[in-house]
Amino acid sequence: MLLPAILLLAACSKETIQQPPIDETEWLEKPRGVVVYSDFNCDYFVMENYRGYAVLRMWGGVAPARGSVVYGDHDRWGISTMYNRSGRYLFRADVLDYGLSYWQAMDMIDWNCRDPWQ
């Protein structure tokens, strides 16, 4: 009884799924930003770029960590694909507002990430 189970488990293998490599040349031409606020309890995060601060909402997945360098169209409204160069992956986010001051961005985060039960 034990021998068939051992043979079955020995025949199983774990295969790593390889992601296709990302061509950085296209992404590095887009605007660069740095994540200055991110919280795993909230889908919203703040990026600083050449126009000021932008507030974004993740479109599936987890928000990039604070300090991540991100390339993409975060200087206009709407959903777009962005490249997290620090983590070497693509993600989608919705730019809710941009060109904000630091305190305007934090106020927007406080409003959108507040606990409705408090």
SULJOHU-V55863 format. One line per field, one symbol per residue. ss: DSSP state (H for helix, E for strand, L for the rest). A space follows every 10 residues. Layout:
ss->???
This chain:
ss->LHHHHHHHHH HLLLLLLLLL LLLHHHHLLL LEEEEEEELL LLLEEEEEEL LEEEEEEELL LLLLLLLLEE EELLLLLEEE EEEELLLLEE EEEEEEEEEE LHHHHHHHHH HHLLLLLL
